[in-house]
Amino acid sequence: WNPNGRSPTFRHPSEQNAVTEAERLARLNPGETFIVLESVSARRVDSMIRIDMRAGDGIPF
């Protein structure tokens, strides 16, 4: 990931692959920093409640 670039879009299959890619990109872009990221935590809220307000009797009100 480059702080001056776009968000990451690819997940490398291994840390070594990510390091190799960061080195390749750094060589192509002298002076730019490429950071190998690691996911250490995640959160997800899964509490959507769908309420159907229609009675189902065909009467609109």
CHARMM internal coordinates of N, CA and C (Angstrom, degrees):
IC EDIT
DIST 1 N 1 CA 1.4451
DIST 1 CA 1 C 1.5201
ANGL 1 N 1 CA 1 C 107.45
DIST 1 C 2 N 1.3179
ANGL 1 CA 1 C 2 N 115.41
DIHE 1 N 1 CA 1 C 2 N 139.02
DIST 2 N 2 CA 1.4592
ANGL 1 C 2 N 2 CA 121.60
DIHE 1 CA 1 C 2 N 2 CA 176.99
DIST 2 CA 2 C 1.5226
ANGL 2 N 2 CA 2 C 107.75
DIHE 1 C 2 N 2 CA 2 C -112.69
DIST 2 C 3 N 1.3313
ANGL 2 CA 2 C 3 N 118.63
DIHE 2 N 2 CA 2 C 3 N 120.76
DIST 3 N 3 CA 1.4665
ANGL 2 C 3 N 3 CA 120.42
DIHE 2 CA 2 C 3 N 3 CA -179.33
DIST 3 CA 3 C 1.5261
ANGL 3 N 3 CA 3 C 113.40
DIHE 2 C 3 N 3 CA 3 C -57.00
DIST 3 C 4 N 1.3296
ANGL 3 CA 3 C 4 N 117.19
DIHE 3 N 3 CA 3 C 4 N -22.91
DIST 4 N 4 CA 1.4642
ANGL 3 C 4 N 4 CA 121.15
DIHE 3 CA 3 C 4 N 4 CA 179.31
DIST 4 CA 4 C 1.5233
ANGL 4 N 4 CA 4 C 112.45
DIHE 3 C 4 N 4 CA 4 C -94.72
DIST 4 C 5 N 1.3203
ANGL 4 CA 4 C 5 N 117.24
DIHE 4 N 4 CA 4 C 5 N 3.40
DIST 5 N 5 CA 1.4605
ANGL 4 C 5 N 5 CA 121.23
DIHE 4 CA 4 C 5 N 5 CA -176.26
DIST 5 CA 5 C 1.5148
ANGL 5 N 5 CA 5 C 112.61
DIHE 4 C 5 N 5 CA 5 C -113.70
DIST 5 C 6 N 1.3178
ANGL 5 CA 5 C 6 N 114.14
DIHE 5 N 5 CA 5 C 6 N -158.02
DIST 6 N 6 CA 1.4633
ANGL 5 C 6 N 6 CA 121.15
DIHE 5 CA 5 C 6 N 6 CA -179.66
DIST 6 CA 6 C 1.5241
ANGL 6 N 6 CA 6 C 110.67
DIHE 5 C 6 N 6 CA 6 C -83.22
DIST 6 C 7 N 1.3100
ANGL 6 CA 6 C 7 N 115.22
DIHE 6 N 6 CA 6 C 7 N 171.97
DIST 7 N 7 CA 1.4640
ANGL 6 C 7 N 7 CA 120.66
DIHE 6 CA 6 C 7 N 7 CA 176.47
DIST 7 CA 7 C 1.5238
ANGL 7 N 7 CA 7 C 109.72
DIHE 6 C 7 N 7 CA 7 C -69.45
DIST 7 C 8 N 1.3198
ANGL 7 CA 7 C 8 N 117.91
DIHE 7 N 7 CA 7 C 8 N 151.64
DIST 8 N 8 CA 1.4641
ANGL 7 C 8 N 8 CA 120.67
DIHE 7 CA 7 C 8 N 8 CA 177.49
DIST 8 CA 8 C 1.5305
ANGL 8 N 8 CA 8 C 111.11
DIHE 7 C 8 N 8 CA 8 C -60.19
DIST 8 C 9 N 1.3254
ANGL 8 CA 8 C 9 N 115.73
DIHE 8 N 8 CA 8 C 9 N 143.74
DIST 9 N 9 CA 1.4673
ANGL 8 C 9 N 9 CA 120.51
DIHE 8 CA 8 C 9 N 9 CA 179.39
DIST 9 CA 9 C 1.5270
ANGL 9 N 9 CA 9 C 112.06
DIHE 8 C 9 N 9 CA 9 C -127.67
DIST 9 C 10 N 1.3181
ANGL 9 CA 9 C 10 N 117.82
DIHE 9 N 9 CA 9 C 10 N -1.36
DIST 10 N 10 CA 1.4623
ANGL 9 C 10 N 10 CA 121.14
DIHE 9 CA 9 C 10 N 10 CA -175.15
DIST 10 CA 10 C 1.5248
ANGL 10 N 10 CA 10 C 109.77
DIHE 9 C 10 N 10 CA 10 C -130.72
DIST 10 C 11 N 1.3187
ANGL 10 CA 10 C 11 N 116.23
DIHE 10 N 10 CA 10 C 11 N 136.40
DIST 11 N 11 CA 1.4653
ANGL 10 C 11 N 11 CA 121.13
DIHE 10 CA 10 C 11 N 11 CA 175.26
DIST 11 CA 11 C 1.5250
ANGL 11 N 11 CA 11 C 107.65
DIHE 10 C 11 N 11 CA 11 C -105.33
DIST 11 C 12 N 1.3122
ANGL 11 CA 11 C 12 N 116.72
DIHE 11 N 11 CA 11 C 12 N 117.20
DIST 12 N 12 CA 1.4600
ANGL 11 C 12 N 12 CA 121.58
DIHE 11 CA 11 C 12 N 12 CA -179.25
DIST 12 CA 12 C 1.5251
ANGL 12 N 12 CA 12 C 109.76
DIHE 11 C 12 N 12 CA 12 C -76.07
DIST 12 C 13 N 1.3303
ANGL 12 CA 12 C 13 N 117.11
DIHE 12 N 12 CA 12 C 13 N 147.62
DIST 13 N 13 CA 1.4666
ANGL 12 C 13 N 13 CA 120.02
DIHE 12 CA 12 C 13 N 13 CA -177.01
DIST 13 CA 13 C 1.5295
ANGL 13 N 13 CA 13 C 113.70
DIHE 12 C 13 N 13 CA 13 C -71.34
DIST 13 C 14 N 1.3307
ANGL 13 CA 13 C 14 N 117.48
DIHE 13 N 13 CA 13 C 14 N -16.42
DIST 14 N 14 CA 1.4655
ANGL 13 C 14 N 14 CA 119.68
DIHE 13 CA 13 C 14 N 14 CA 179.55
DIST 14 CA 14 C 1.5257
ANGL 14 N 14 CA 14 C 109.62
DIHE 13 C 14 N 14 CA 14 C -151.64
DIST 14 C 15 N 1.3194
ANGL 14 CA 14 C 15 N 115.23
DIHE 14 N 14 CA 14 C 15 N 161.95
DIST 15 N 15 CA 1.4642
ANGL 14 C 15 N 15 CA 120.18
DIHE 14 CA 14 C 15 N 15 CA 176.81
DIST 15 CA 15 C 1.5214
ANGL 15 N 15 CA 15 C 110.31
DIHE 14 C 15 N 15 CA 15 C -61.44
DIST 15 C 16 N 1.3301
ANGL 15 CA 15 C 16 N 116.99
DIHE 15 N 15 CA 15 C 16 N -41.20
DIST 16 N 16 CA 1.4606
ANGL 15 C 16 N 16 CA 120.24
DIHE 15 CA 15 C 16 N 16 CA -178.93
DIST 16 CA 16 C 1.5235
ANGL 16 N 16 CA 16 C 111.22
DIHE 15 C 16 N 16 CA 16 C -62.52
DIST 16 C 17 N 1.3185
ANGL 16 CA 16 C 17 N 117.59
DIHE 16 N 16 CA 16 C 17 N -39.93
DIST 17 N 17 CA 1.4690
ANGL 16 C 17 N 17 CA 119.93
DIHE 16 CA 16 C 17 N 17 CA 176.88
DIST 17 CA 17 C 1.5233
ANGL 17 N 17 CA 17 C 110.88
DIHE 16 C 17 N 17 CA 17 C -61.60
DIST 17 C 18 N 1.3265
ANGL 17 CA 17 C 18 N 116.82
DIHE 17 N 17 CA 17 C 18 N -40.57
DIST 18 N 18 CA 1.4634
ANGL 17 C 18 N 18 CA 121.07
DIHE 17 CA 17 C 18 N 18 CA 179.69
DIST 18 CA 18 C 1.5263
ANGL 18 N 18 CA 18 C 110.64
DIHE 17 C 18 N 18 CA 18 C -66.20
DIST 18 C 19 N 1.3279
ANGL 18 CA 18 C 19 N 117.18
DIHE 18 N 18 CA 18 C 19 N -41.50
DIST 19 N 19 CA 1.4636
ANGL 18 C 19 N 19 CA 121.08
DIHE 18 CA 18 C 19 N 19 CA 178.46
DIST 19 CA 19 C 1.5224
ANGL 19 N 19 CA 19 C 110.15
DIHE 18 C 19 N 19 CA 19 C -64.02
DIST 19 C 20 N 1.3237
ANGL 19 CA 19 C 20 N 116.77
DIHE 19 N 19 CA 19 C 20 N -44.04
DIST 20 N 20 CA 1.4645
ANGL 19 C 20 N 20 CA 121.17
DIHE 19 CA 19 C 20 N 20 CA 178.91
DIST 20 CA 20 C 1.5201
ANGL 20 N 20 CA 20 C 110.97
DIHE 19 C 20 N 20 CA 20 C -59.84
DIST 20 C 21 N 1.3210
ANGL 20 CA 20 C 21 N 117.03
DIHE 20 N 20 CA 20 C 21 N -42.64
DIST 21 N 21 CA 1.4668
ANGL 20 C 21 N 21 CA 120.93
DIHE 20 CA 20 C 21 N 21 CA 179.07
DIST 21 CA 21 C 1.5262
ANGL 21 N 21 CA 21 C 111.08
DIHE 20 C 21 N 21 CA 21 C -67.34
DIST 21 C 22 N 1.3258
ANGL 21 CA 21 C 22 N 117.80
DIHE 21 N 21 CA 21 C 22 N -40.22
DIST 22 N 22 CA 1.4674
ANGL 21 C 22 N 22 CA 121.00
DIHE 21 CA 21 C 22 N 22 CA 177.28
DIST 22 CA 22 C 1.5281
ANGL 22 N 22 CA 22 C 110.23
DIHE 21 C 22 N 22 CA 22 C -61.38
DIST 22 C 23 N 1.3156
ANGL 22 CA 22 C 23 N 117.29
DIHE 22 N 22 CA 22 C 23 N -41.00
DIST 23 N 23 CA 1.4653
ANGL 22 C 23 N 23 CA 121.27
DIHE 22 CA 22 C 23 N 23 CA 178.15
DIST 23 CA 23 C 1.5210
ANGL 23 N 23 CA 23 C 111.14
DIHE 22 C 23 N 23 CA 23 C -65.56
DIST 23 C 24 N 1.3313
ANGL 23 CA 23 C 24 N 116.82
DIHE 23 N 23 CA 23 C 24 N -41.67
DIST 24 N 24 CA 1.4677
ANGL 23 C 24 N 24 CA 120.90
DIHE 23 CA 23 C 24 N 24 CA 178.62
DIST 24 CA 24 C 1.5259
ANGL 24 N 24 CA 24 C 110.49
DIHE 23 C 24 N 24 CA 24 C -61.03
DIST 24 C 25 N 1.3343
ANGL 24 CA 24 C 25 N 116.00
DIHE 24 N 24 CA 24 C 25 N -46.88
DIST 25 N 25 CA 1.4606
ANGL 24 C 25 N 25 CA 120.20
DIHE 24 CA 24 C 25 N 25 CA -179.55
DIST 25 CA 25 C 1.5242
ANGL 25 N 25 CA 25 C 111.74
DIHE 24 C 25 N 25 CA 25 C -66.05
DIST 25 C 26 N 1.3268
ANGL 25 CA 25 C 26 N 117.34
DIHE 25 N 25 CA 25 C 26 N -37.98
DIST 26 N 26 CA 1.4648
ANGL 25 C 26 N 26 CA 120.78
DIHE 25 CA 25 C 26 N 26 CA 178.51
DIST 26 CA 26 C 1.5270
ANGL 26 N 26 CA 26 C 111.11
DIHE 25 C 26 N 26 CA 26 C -63.22
DIST 26 C 27 N 1.3331
ANGL 26 CA 26 C 27 N 116.76
DIHE 26 N 26 CA 26 C 27 N -38.95
DIST 27 N 27 CA 1.4706
ANGL 26 C 27 N 27 CA 119.88
DIHE 26 CA 26 C 27 N 27 CA 177.55
DIST 27 CA 27 C 1.5260
ANGL 27 N 27 CA 27 C 111.33
DIHE 26 C 27 N 27 CA 27 C -64.62
DIST 27 C 28 N 1.3267
ANGL 27 CA 27 C 28 N 116.34
DIHE 27 N 27 CA 27 C 28 N -36.97
DIST 28 N 28 CA 1.4712
ANGL 27 C 28 N 28 CA 120.52
DIHE 27 CA 27 C 28 N 28 CA -179.96
DIST 28 CA 28 C 1.5209
ANGL 28 N 28 CA 28 C 112.63
DIHE 27 C 28 N 28 CA 28 C -75.97
DIST 28 C 29 N 1.3277
ANGL 28 CA 28 C 29 N 116.97
DIHE 28 N 28 CA 28 C 29 N -18.28
DIST 29 N 29 CA 1.4668
ANGL 28 C 29 N 29 CA 122.20
DIHE 28 CA 28 C 29 N 29 CA -175.49
DIST 29 CA 29 C 1.5239
ANGL 29 N 29 CA 29 C 110.07
DIHE 28 C 29 N 29 CA 29 C -132.10
DIST 29 C 30 N 1.3456
ANGL 29 CA 29 C 30 N 117.58
DIHE 29 N 29 CA 29 C 30 N 70.71
DIST 30 N 30 CA 1.4653
ANGL 29 C 30 N 30 CA 120.29
DIHE 29 CA 29 C 30 N 30 CA -178.05
DIST 30 CA 30 C 1.5320
ANGL 30 N 30 CA 30 C 111.58
DIHE 29 C 30 N 30 CA 30 C -54.37
DIST 30 C 31 N 1.3173
ANGL 30 CA 30 C 31 N 115.96
DIHE 30 N 30 CA 30 C 31 N 137.23
DIST 31 N 31 CA 1.4554
ANGL 30 C 31 N 31 CA 121.35
DIHE 30 CA 30 C 31 N 31 CA 179.59
DIST 31 CA 31 C 1.5217
ANGL 31 N 31 CA 31 C 114.11
DIHE 30 C 31 N 31 CA 31 C 90.52
DIST 31 C 32 N 1.3259
ANGL 31 CA 31 C 32 N 117.14
DIHE 31 N 31 CA 31 C 32 N -15.86
DIST 32 N 32 CA 1.4688
ANGL 31 C 32 N 32 CA 121.44
DIHE 31 CA 31 C 32 N 32 CA 178.72
DIST 32 CA 32 C 1.5272
ANGL 32 N 32 CA 32 C 109.61
DIHE 31 C 32 N 32 CA 32 C -90.45
DIST 32 C 33 N 1.3100
ANGL 32 CA 32 C 33 N 116.34
DIHE 32 N 32 CA 32 C 33 N 147.70
DIST 33 N 33 CA 1.4630
ANGL 32 C 33 N 33 CA 122.33
DIHE 32 CA 32 C 33 N 33 CA 178.94
DIST 33 CA 33 C 1.5208
ANGL 33 N 33 CA 33 C 109.56
DIHE 32 C 33 N 33 CA 33 C -102.74
DIST 33 C 34 N 1.3201
ANGL 33 CA 33 C 34 N 116.34
DIHE 33 N 33 CA 33 C 34 N 132.45
DIST 34 N 34 CA 1.4582
ANGL 33 C 34 N 34 CA 121.85
DIHE 33 CA 33 C 34 N 34 CA 176.12
DIST 34 CA 34 C 1.5249
ANGL 34 N 34 CA 34 C 107.99
DIHE 33 C 34 N 34 CA 34 C -119.65
DIST 34 C 35 N 1.3144
ANGL 34 CA 34 C 35 N 115.94
DIHE 34 N 34 CA 34 C 35 N 125.04
DIST 35 N 35 CA 1.4581
ANGL 34 C 35 N 35 CA 122.99
DIHE 34 CA 34 C 35 N 35 CA -172.77
DIST 35 CA 35 C 1.5254
ANGL 35 N 35 CA 35 C 109.65
DIHE 34 C 35 N 35 CA 35 C -109.43
DIST 35 C 36 N 1.3233
ANGL 35 CA 35 C 36 N 116.17
DIHE 35 N 35 CA 35 C 36 N 132.98
DIST 36 N 36 CA 1.4614
ANGL 35 C 36 N 36 CA 121.51
DIHE 35 CA 35 C 36 N 36 CA 174.86
DIST 36 CA 36 C 1.5268
ANGL 36 N 36 CA 36 C 106.75
DIHE 35 C 36 N 36 CA 36 C -89.28
DIST 36 C 37 N 1.3188
ANGL 36 CA 36 C 37 N 115.83
DIHE 36 N 36 CA 36 C 37 N 119.36
DIST 37 N 37 CA 1.4610
ANGL 36 C 37 N 37 CA 121.74
DIHE 36 CA 36 C 37 N 37 CA -176.42
DIST 37 CA 37 C 1.5227
ANGL 37 N 37 CA 37 C 111.36
DIHE 36 C 37 N 37 CA 37 C -95.13
DIST 37 C 38 N 1.3291
ANGL 37 CA 37 C 38 N 115.09
DIHE 37 N 37 CA 37 C 38 N 152.19
DIST 38 N 38 CA 1.4586
ANGL 37 C 38 N 38 CA 121.48
DIHE 37 CA 37 C 38 N 38 CA 174.28
DIST 38 CA 38 C 1.5216
ANGL 38 N 38 CA 38 C 108.26
DIHE 37 C 38 N 38 CA 38 C -132.84
DIST 38 C 39 N 1.3075
ANGL 38 CA 38 C 39 N 116.13
DIHE 38 N 38 CA 38 C 39 N 129.90
DIST 39 N 39 CA 1.4588
ANGL 38 C 39 N 39 CA 120.69
DIHE 38 CA 38 C 39 N 39 CA 176.34
DIST 39 CA 39 C 1.5230
ANGL 39 N 39 CA 39 C 108.35
DIHE 38 C 39 N 39 CA 39 C -78.30
DIST 39 C 40 N 1.3250
ANGL 39 CA 39 C 40 N 115.90
DIHE 39 N 39 CA 39 C 40 N 124.96
DIST 40 N 40 CA 1.4608
ANGL 39 C 40 N 40 CA 119.06
DIHE 39 CA 39 C 40 N 40 CA -178.40
DIST 40 CA 40 C 1.5196
ANGL 40 N 40 CA 40 C 113.19
DIHE 39 C 40 N 40 CA 40 C -116.20
DIST 40 C 41 N 1.3361
ANGL 40 CA 40 C 41 N 116.69
DIHE 40 N 40 CA 40 C 41 N -11.85
DIST 41 N 41 CA 1.4559
ANGL 40 C 41 N 41 CA 119.11
DIHE 40 CA 40 C 41 N 41 CA -178.75
DIST 41 CA 41 C 1.5229
ANGL 41 N 41 CA 41 C 108.68
DIHE 40 C 41 N 41 CA 41 C -163.72
DIST 41 C 42 N 1.3118
ANGL 41 CA 41 C 42 N 116.00
DIHE 41 N 41 CA 41 C 42 N 156.23
DIST 42 N 42 CA 1.4678
ANGL 41 C 42 N 42 CA 120.87
DIHE 41 CA 41 C 42 N 42 CA 177.22
DIST 42 CA 42 C 1.5196
ANGL 42 N 42 CA 42 C 108.70
DIHE 41 C 42 N 42 CA 42 C -147.61
DIST 42 C 43 N 1.2965
ANGL 42 CA 42 C 43 N 115.72
DIHE 42 N 42 CA 42 C 43 N 153.86
DIST 43 N 43 CA 1.4655
ANGL 42 C 43 N 43 CA 121.93
DIHE 42 CA 42 C 43 N 43 CA 176.71
DIST 43 CA 43 C 1.5177
ANGL 43 N 43 CA 43 C 108.22
DIHE 42 C 43 N 43 CA 43 C -136.29
DIST 43 C 44 N 1.3364
ANGL 43 CA 43 C 44 N 115.42
DIHE 43 N 43 CA 43 C 44 N 147.68
DIST 44 N 44 CA 1.4613
ANGL 43 C 44 N 44 CA 120.54
DIHE 43 CA 43 C 44 N 44 CA 175.41
DIST 44 CA 44 C 1.5152
ANGL 44 N 44 CA 44 C 108.14
DIHE 43 C 44 N 44 CA 44 C -147.84
DIST 44 C 45 N 1.3116
ANGL 44 CA 44 C 45 N 115.51
DIHE 44 N 44 CA 44 C 45 N 130.74
DIST 45 N 45 CA 1.4621
ANGL 44 C 45 N 45 CA 120.76
DIHE 44 CA 44 C 45 N 45 CA 173.93
DIST 45 CA 45 C 1.5169
ANGL 45 N 45 CA 45 C 106.10
DIHE 44 C 45 N 45 CA 45 C -99.65
DIST 45 C 46 N 1.3002
ANGL 45 CA 45 C 46 N 116.24
DIHE 45 N 45 CA 45 C 46 N 122.83
DIST 46 N 46 CA 1.4580
ANGL 45 C 46 N 46 CA 121.04
DIHE 45 CA 45 C 46 N 46 CA -177.36
DIST 46 CA 46 C 1.5238
ANGL 46 N 46 CA 46 C 108.30
DIHE 45 C 46 N 46 CA 46 C -126.58
DIST 46 C 47 N 1.3284
ANGL 46 CA 46 C 47 N 115.84
DIHE 46 N 46 CA 46 C 47 N 67.30
DIST 47 N 47 CA 1.4541
ANGL 46 C 47 N 47 CA 118.79
DIHE 46 CA 46 C 47 N 47 CA -174.05
DIST 47 CA 47 C 1.5288
ANGL 47 N 47 CA 47 C 112.76
DIHE 46 C 47 N 47 CA 47 C -129.39
DIST 47 C 48 N 1.3244
ANGL 47 CA 47 C 48 N 117.08
DIHE 47 N 47 CA 47 C 48 N 26.34
DIST 48 N 48 CA 1.4575
ANGL 47 C 48 N 48 CA 120.10
DIHE 47 CA 47 C 48 N 48 CA 178.79
DIST 48 CA 48 C 1.5218
ANGL 48 N 48 CA 48 C 109.15
DIHE 47 C 48 N 48 CA 48 C -67.09
DIST 48 C 49 N 1.2990
ANGL 48 CA 48 C 49 N 116.06
DIHE 48 N 48 CA 48 C 49 N 128.66
DIST 49 N 49 CA 1.4627
ANGL 48 C 49 N 49 CA 121.80
DIHE 48 CA 48 C 49 N 49 CA 175.78
DIST 49 CA 49 C 1.5140
ANGL 49 N 49 CA 49 C 107.38
DIHE 48 C 49 N 49 CA 49 C -116.99
DIST 49 C 50 N 1.3242
ANGL 49 CA 49 C 50 N 116.89
DIHE 49 N 49 CA 49 C 50 N 123.23
DIST 50 N 50 CA 1.4582
ANGL 49 C 50 N 50 CA 121.87
DIHE 49 CA 49 C 50 N 50 CA 179.20
DIST 50 CA 50 C 1.5192
ANGL 50 N 50 CA 50 C 107.46
DIHE 49 C 50 N 50 CA 50 C -102.55
DIST 50 C 51 N 1.3241
ANGL 50 CA 50 C 51 N 116.08
DIHE 50 N 50 CA 50 C 51 N 124.59
DIST 51 N 51 CA 1.4653
ANGL 50 C 51 N 51 CA 121.65
DIHE 50 CA 50 C 51 N 51 CA -179.88
DIST 51 CA 51 C 1.5138
ANGL 51 N 51 CA 51 C 107.97
DIHE 50 C 51 N 51 CA 51 C -117.25
DIST 51 C 52 N 1.3256
ANGL 51 CA 51 C 52 N 117.14
DIHE 51 N 51 CA 51 C 52 N 120.52
DIST 52 N 52 CA 1.4644
ANGL 51 C 52 N 52 CA 122.35
DIHE 51 CA 51 C 52 N 52 CA 177.36
DIST 52 CA 52 C 1.5240
ANGL 52 N 52 CA 52 C 107.78
DIHE 51 C 52 N 52 CA 52 C -88.87
DIST 52 C 53 N 1.3157
ANGL 52 CA 52 C 53 N 115.67
DIHE 52 N 52 CA 52 C 53 N 114.47
DIST 53 N 53 CA 1.4611
ANGL 52 C 53 N 53 CA 121.09
DIHE 52 CA 52 C 53 N 53 CA -175.90
DIST 53 CA 53 C 1.5297
ANGL 53 N 53 CA 53 C 112.52
DIHE 52 C 53 N 53 CA 53 C -87.04
DIST 53 C 54 N 1.3263
ANGL 53 CA 53 C 54 N 117.33
DIHE 53 N 53 CA 53 C 54 N -4.97
DIST 54 N 54 CA 1.4645
ANGL 53 C 54 N 54 CA 120.11
DIHE 53 CA 53 C 54 N 54 CA 179.07
DIST 54 CA 54 C 1.5205
ANGL 54 N 54 CA 54 C 110.10
DIHE 53 C 54 N 54 CA 54 C -80.78
DIST 54 C 55 N 1.3062
ANGL 54 CA 54 C 55 N 115.78
DIHE 54 N 54 CA 54 C 55 N 137.00
DIST 55 N 55 CA 1.4655
ANGL 54 C 55 N 55 CA 120.77
DIHE 54 CA 54 C 55 N 55 CA -178.76
DIST 55 CA 55 C 1.5224
ANGL 55 N 55 CA 55 C 111.92
DIHE 54 C 55 N 55 CA 55 C -75.61
DIST 55 C 56 N 1.3102
ANGL 55 CA 55 C 56 N 117.49
DIHE 55 N 55 CA 55 C 56 N -22.20
DIST 56 N 56 CA 1.4513
ANGL 55 C 56 N 56 CA 120.43
DIHE 55 CA 55 C 56 N 56 CA -179.75
DIST 56 CA 56 C 1.5162
ANGL 56 N 56 CA 56 C 113.63
DIHE 55 C 56 N 56 CA 56 C 84.52
DIST 56 C 57 N 1.3548
ANGL 56 CA 56 C 57 N 117.72
DIHE 56 N 56 CA 56 C 57 N 8.47
DIST 57 N 57 CA 1.4651
ANGL 56 C 57 N 57 CA 120.36
DIHE 56 CA 56 C 57 N 57 CA -178.83
DIST 57 CA 57 C 1.5259
ANGL 57 N 57 CA 57 C 112.51
DIHE 56 C 57 N 57 CA 57 C -98.80
DIST 57 C 58 N 1.3426
ANGL 57 CA 57 C 58 N 117.61
DIHE 57 N 57 CA 57 C 58 N 5.70
DIST 58 N 58 CA 1.4563
ANGL 57 C 58 N 58 CA 120.81
DIHE 57 CA 57 C 58 N 58 CA 177.62
DIST 58 CA 58 C 1.5172
ANGL 58 N 58 CA 58 C 114.59
DIHE 57 C 58 N 58 CA 58 C 83.27
DIST 58 C 59 N 1.3067
ANGL 58 CA 58 C 59 N 118.27
DIHE 58 N 58 CA 58 C 59 N -9.01
DIST 59 N 59 CA 1.4602
ANGL 58 C 59 N 59 CA 121.27
DIHE 58 CA 58 C 59 N 59 CA 178.75
DIST 59 CA 59 C 1.5311
ANGL 59 N 59 CA 59 C 107.38
DIHE 58 C 59 N 59 CA 59 C -86.73
DIST 59 C 60 N 1.3405
ANGL 59 CA 59 C 60 N 116.43
DIHE 59 N 59 CA 59 C 60 N 122.64
DIST 60 N 60 CA 1.4598
ANGL 59 C 60 N 60 CA 117.96
DIHE 59 CA 59 C 60 N 60 CA -173.24
DIST 60 CA 60 C 1.5231
ANGL 60 N 60 CA 60 C 114.31
DIHE 59 C 60 N 60 CA 60 C -73.05
DIST 60 C 61 N 1.3426
ANGL 60 CA 60 C 61 N 119.45
DIHE 60 N 60 CA 60 C 61 N -16.44
DIST 61 N 61 CA 1.4733
ANGL 60 C 61 N 61 CA 119.84
DIHE 60 CA 60 C 61 N 61 CA -178.52
DIST 61 CA 61 C 1.5060
ANGL 61 N 61 CA 61 C 109.99
DIHE 60 C 61 N 61 CA 61 C -130.12
END
COOR INIT
IC SEED 1 N 1 CA 1 C
IC BUILD
